[in-house]
């Protein structure tokens, strides 16, 4: 297969590992399928590896915008539906499993598209990052402190131990706060963060999709409304029977936490839609900040692009 990646006026050989990244709502799935179609038209073999932490979970489909099998155009998708909702996602485990999938695809002569907006998960694959193990005793102590003293006390401690991590973390996410403080407390560990100049794991090209905020924000609100119209509350209610509320990671996923409030009568659907849209906007802002730090990424402005435009752009990129 002969292909070139066009970045501005320059063309360079297309690597066998491409990452399609960007904030929620930028059209990553549609664009990646366009890339896959173009590469397959040249006779290549292509597989997609999921880079969205919440799409790892079985049954969490509507709220994660997971592509149904019928819409995947025959392109194999890896690392979807590999966790139960009671499992706790681990970026270290994901790193090992995603890299193993990529090694297999490349060994077979194929191209891998790593597609997702979970910044740390994507970075764990693309860059030479090390992740410390967990300390069950320390974790239990921190979780007890969280229950007794609240997030503020843990955030104060984290600021004293690691101001950089404290500034970067979402203080409203207790799971991330506990984990960050666990890492900061153990002096022999390596902080799992994107370095200023990250070292690549293997040659790759990053395609960063970007929509201007004034266009993206109303799209995210409409997206939240569509998910609830499509049955997100019923999906969340069904997952309660399989342990969704026992899952530390899954139960806090944007959309599902709000849908559970509807299930238990703590909010109306309209309130849940608004809360989901607000949470998604905040998450998108963090995603944009994360992916801005990627060196040598190709920044693609897709502000006004619809599905057909994304497909056309994908075909222009692959020659």
C-alpha positions as CSV (number, residue, x, y, z in Angstrom):
1,X,0.0,0.0,0.0
2,X,1.3,3.4,-0.9
3,X,0.0,6.4,1.0
4,X,1.1,9.8,2.1
5,X,0.0,12.1,4.9
6,X,-0.4,15.7,3.8
7,X,0.3,18.3,6.5
8,X,0.1,21.8,5.0
9,X,2.5,21.8,2.0
10,X,4.6,18.9,3.2
11,X,4.0,15.2,2.6
12,X,5.6,12.4,4.5
13,X,5.2,8.6,4.5
14,X,2.1,7.5,6.4
15,X,3.0,5.7,9.6
16,X,1.3,2.5,10.5
17,X,0.0,4.0,13.8
18,X,-2.4,6.9,13.6
19,X,-4.1,8.5,16.5
20,X,-7.4,10.4,16.0
21,X,-7.9,12.6,19.1
22,X,-10.0,15.6,20.1
23,X,-12.7,16.8,22.4
24,X,-16.1,15.1,22.7
25,X,-18.3,16.1,19.8
26,X,-15.6,16.7,17.2
27,X,-16.5,13.7,15.0
28,X,-13.6,11.4,15.8
29,X,-15.5,8.2,15.0
30,X,-16.8,9.4,11.7
31,X,-13.4,10.8,10.7
32,X,-11.6,7.6,11.7
33,X,-13.9,5.5,9.6
34,X,-13.2,7.8,6.7
35,X,-9.5,7.2,7.1
36,X,-10.1,3.5,7.3
37,X,-12.2,3.5,4.1
38,X,-9.5,5.5,2.2
39,X,-6.7,3.2,3.4
40,X,-8.7,0.0,2.5
41,X,-9.4,1.5,-0.9
42,X,-5.6,1.4,-1.4
43,X,-5.6,-2.3,-0.4
44,X,-4.5,-1.9,3.2
45,X,-5.7,-3.6,6.3
46,X,-7.0,-1.3,9.1
47,X,-8.2,-1.9,12.6
48,X,-9.4,0.6,15.2
49,X,-8.3,0.5,18.8
50,X,-10.5,2.3,21.3
51,X,-9.0,5.2,23.2
52,X,-12.1,6.2,25.2
53,X,-12.0,5.0,28.8
54,X,-15.8,4.7,29.2
55,X,-16.2,2.7,26.0
56,X,-14.3,-0.1,27.7
57,X,-17.5,-0.9,29.6
58,X,-20.1,-3.5,28.4
59,X,-23.6,-2.1,28.2
60,X,-22.6,1.6,28.3
61,X,-23.4,2.4,24.7
62,X,-25.8,5.4,24.4
63,X,-24.0,7.6,26.9
64,X,-20.5,6.9,25.5
65,X,-21.6,7.3,21.8
66,X,-20.3,3.9,21.1
67,X,-20.7,3.0,17.4
68,X,-23.1,0.1,16.9
69,X,-21.6,-2.9,15.1
70,X,-23.8,-2.2,12.1
71,X,-22.2,1.2,11.7
72,X,-18.6,0.1,11.9
73,X,-18.4,-0.6,8.1
74,X,-16.7,-3.9,8.7
75,X,-13.6,-2.3,10.4
76,X,-12.6,-4.3,13.4
77,X,-12.8,-2.4,16.6
78,X,-10.6,-3.5,19.6
79,X,-10.9,-2.8,23.3
80,X,-14.6,-2.1,23.3
81,X,-16.8,-3.9,25.8
82,X,-14.0,-5.5,27.7
83,X,-15.0,-4.5,31.3
84,X,-18.0,-5.1,33.5
85,X,-19.5,-1.9,35.0
86,X,-18.3,-3.1,38.5
87,X,-14.6,-3.2,37.3
88,X,-12.3,-0.2,37.9
89,X,-10.6,1.0,34.8
90,X,-6.8,1.0,35.0
91,X,-4.8,3.1,32.6
92,X,-1.7,0.8,33.3
93,X,-3.7,-2.3,32.3
94,X,-5.1,-0.5,29.3
95,X,-1.7,0.6,28.2
96,X,-0.4,-3.0,28.1
97,X,-3.5,-4.3,26.4
98,X,-3.7,-1.5,23.8
99,X,0.0,-1.9,22.9
100,X,-0.4,-5.6,22.6
101,X,-3.3,-5.1,20.1
102,X,-1.2,-2.6,18.1
103,X,1.8,-4.8,18.0
104,X,-0.4,-7.7,16.7
105,X,-2.0,-5.4,14.0
106,X,1.3,-4.0,12.9
107,X,3.0,-7.5,12.8
108,X,0.2,-8.6,10.5
109,X,1.0,-5.7,8.2
110,X,-2.0,-3.6,9.1
111,X,-2.5,0.0,10.1
112,X,-3.8,0.9,13.5
113,X,-6.1,3.8,14.2
114,X,-6.1,4.7,17.9
115,X,-9.3,6.7,18.3
116,X,-10.6,8.4,21.5
117,X,-10.7,11.5,23.7
118,X,-9.4,10.1,27.0
119,X,-6.1,12.1,27.1
120,X,-4.2,10.0,29.6
121,X,-5.2,6.7,28.0
122,X,-4.2,7.8,24.6
123,X,-0.9,9.3,25.9
124,X,-0.2,6.0,27.8
125,X,-0.1,4.3,24.4
126,X,1.6,6.9,22.3
127,X,4.2,8.0,24.8
128,X,6.8,6.5,27.1
129,X,4.9,6.8,30.4
130,X,5.3,4.7,33.5
131,X,2.5,4.0,35.9
132,X,2.9,3.2,39.6
133,X,1.1,0.2,41.1
134,X,-1.5,0.6,43.8
135,X,-1.1,0.4,47.5
136,X,-4.3,-1.2,48.8
137,X,-3.7,-0.1,52.4
138,X,-2.9,3.5,51.6
139,X,-5.8,3.6,49.2
140,X,-8.2,2.4,51.9
141,X,-6.8,5.0,54.3
142,X,-7.3,7.8,51.8
143,X,-10.8,6.7,50.9
144,X,-11.7,6.6,54.6
145,X,-10.3,10.1,54.9
146,X,-12.3,11.2,51.9
147,X,-15.5,9.9,53.5
148,X,-14.8,11.5,56.8
149,X,-13.2,14.9,55.8
150,X,-14.3,15.4,52.2
151,X,-12.6,16.3,49.0
152,X,-11.2,19.7,50.3
153,X,-9.0,18.0,52.9
154,X,-7.5,15.7,50.3
155,X,-7.0,18.5,47.8
156,X,-5.2,20.6,50.4
157,X,-2.8,17.7,51.1
158,X,-2.2,17.1,47.3
159,X,-1.4,20.8,46.8
160,X,1.3,20.5,49.5
161,X,2.8,17.3,48.1
162,X,2.4,17.9,44.3
163,X,1.2,21.4,43.3
164,X,1.4,20.4,39.6
165,X,-0.9,17.4,40.0
166,X,-3.2,19.4,42.2
167,X,-3.6,22.2,39.5
168,X,-4.3,19.7,36.8
169,X,-6.8,17.4,38.6
170,X,-10.6,17.7,38.5
171,X,-11.3,18.4,42.2
172,X,-14.9,17.1,41.8
173,X,-13.7,13.6,40.8
174,X,-13.0,11.8,44.1
175,X,-11.6,8.7,42.5
176,X,-8.9,10.8,40.6
177,X,-8.2,12.8,43.7
178,X,-7.6,9.7,45.8
179,X,-5.4,8.2,43.1
180,X,-3.4,11.4,42.7
181,X,-2.8,11.7,46.4
182,X,-1.8,8.0,46.6
183,X,0.8,8.6,43.9
184,X,2.1,11.8,45.5
185,X,2.4,10.2,48.9
186,X,4.6,7.4,47.6
187,X,8.0,9.0,46.8
188,X,9.3,6.1,44.8
189,X,6.6,6.4,42.1
190,X,6.5,8.1,38.8
191,X,3.7,10.6,38.2
192,X,1.4,9.5,35.3
193,X,1.3,12.8,33.5
194,X,2.3,13.9,30.0
195,X,5.9,15.3,30.2
196,X,6.8,18.6,28.6
197,X,8.6,16.7,25.8
198,X,7.1,13.2,25.8
199,X,9.1,10.4,24.3
200,X,7.2,8.4,21.6
201,X,6.6,4.7,22.1
202,X,6.8,4.1,18.4
203,X,6.4,6.3,15.3
204,X,2.9,7.7,15.0
205,X,1.0,10.5,13.6
206,X,-1.6,12.4,15.7
207,X,-4.6,13.9,14.0
208,X,-6.2,16.4,16.4
209,X,-9.8,17.4,15.5
210,X,-10.8,20.8,16.8
211,X,-14.1,22.7,16.8
212,X,-14.4,26.3,17.9
213,X,-16.1,26.5,21.3
214,X,-19.0,28.8,20.1
215,X,-20.0,25.9,17.7
216,X,-19.1,23.0,20.0
217,X,-21.0,24.1,23.1
218,X,-24.5,24.0,21.5
219,X,-23.6,20.8,19.8
220,X,-22.8,19.2,23.1
221,X,-26.1,20.3,24.6
222,X,-28.0,18.8,21.6
223,X,-25.9,15.7,22.0
224,X,-26.9,15.3,25.6
225,X,-30.6,15.7,24.7
226,X,-30.3,13.1,21.9
227,X,-28.8,10.6,24.3
228,X,-31.7,10.9,26.8
229,X,-34.2,10.8,23.9
230,X,-32.4,7.6,22.7
231,X,-33.1,5.9,26.0
232,X,-30.1,6.7,28.3
233,X,-32.3,6.5,31.4
234,X,-33.5,3.1,30.5
235,X,-30.0,1.9,29.7
236,X,-28.7,3.2,33.1
237,X,-31.7,1.5,34.9
238,X,-30.8,-1.8,33.2
239,X,-27.2,-1.5,34.3
240,X,-28.2,-1.0,37.9
241,X,-29.1,-4.7,37.9
242,X,-25.6,-5.6,36.8
243,X,-23.9,-3.4,39.4
244,X,-23.5,0.0,37.9
245,X,-23.8,1.8,41.2
246,X,-21.1,-0.4,42.7
247,X,-18.6,0.5,40.0
248,X,-16.4,3.3,41.1
249,X,-15.5,4.4,37.6
250,X,-18.6,3.5,35.6
251,X,-21.1,5.0,37.9
252,X,-19.5,8.4,37.7
253,X,-19.4,8.5,33.9
254,X,-20.9,11.7,32.4
255,X,-24.5,11.0,31.5
256,X,-24.8,7.9,33.6
257,X,-24.5,9.7,36.9
258,X,-27.2,12.1,35.8
259,X,-29.4,9.3,34.4
260,X,-29.2,7.5,37.7
261,X,-30.5,10.7,39.4
262,X,-33.6,10.4,37.1
263,X,-33.9,6.6,37.9
264,X,-34.0,7.3,41.6
265,X,-36.2,10.4,41.3
266,X,-33.6,12.9,42.3
267,X,-34.0,15.0,39.1
268,X,-36.1,15.3,36.1
269,X,-35.0,14.4,32.6
270,X,-34.7,18.1,31.7
271,X,-32.5,18.7,34.7
272,X,-30.4,15.7,33.9
273,X,-29.9,16.8,30.3
274,X,-28.7,20.2,31.4
275,X,-26.4,18.7,34.1
276,X,-25.0,16.3,31.5
277,X,-24.4,19.1,29.0
278,X,-22.6,21.2,31.6
279,X,-20.4,18.3,32.7
280,X,-19.6,17.5,29.1
281,X,-18.6,21.1,28.4
282,X,-16.2,21.1,31.3
283,X,-14.8,17.8,30.2
284,X,-14.3,19.0,26.6
285,X,-12.4,22.0,28.0
286,X,-10.0,19.7,29.8
287,X,-9.6,17.5,26.6
288,X,-8.7,20.6,24.5
289,X,-6.1,21.6,27.1
290,X,-4.6,18.1,27.2
291,X,-4.3,17.6,23.4
292,X,-2.8,21.1,22.9
293,X,0.3,19.7,24.5
294,X,0.9,17.1,21.9
295,X,4.0,17.9,19.9
296,X,3.9,17.7,16.2
297,X,0.1,16.9,16.1
298,X,-1.7,17.9,13.0
299,X,-4.4,20.3,14.1
300,X,-7.5,20.0,11.9
301,X,-10.2,22.7,12.3
302,X,-13.5,20.9,11.7
303,X,-15.6,23.6,13.3
304,X,-18.2,23.6,10.5
305,X,-17.7,20.0,9.3
306,X,-20.5,17.6,9.1
307,X,-20.2,13.8,8.5
308,X,-19.7,14.1,4.7
309,X,-17.1,16.9,5.2
310,X,-15.2,14.7,7.7
311,X,-15.2,11.8,5.2
312,X,-13.9,14.0,2.5
313,X,-11.2,15.4,4.7
314,X,-10.1,11.9,5.6
315,X,-9.8,10.9,1.9
316,X,-7.8,14.1,1.2
317,X,-5.4,13.3,4.0
318,X,-4.8,9.7,2.6
319,X,-3.4,9.9,-0.9
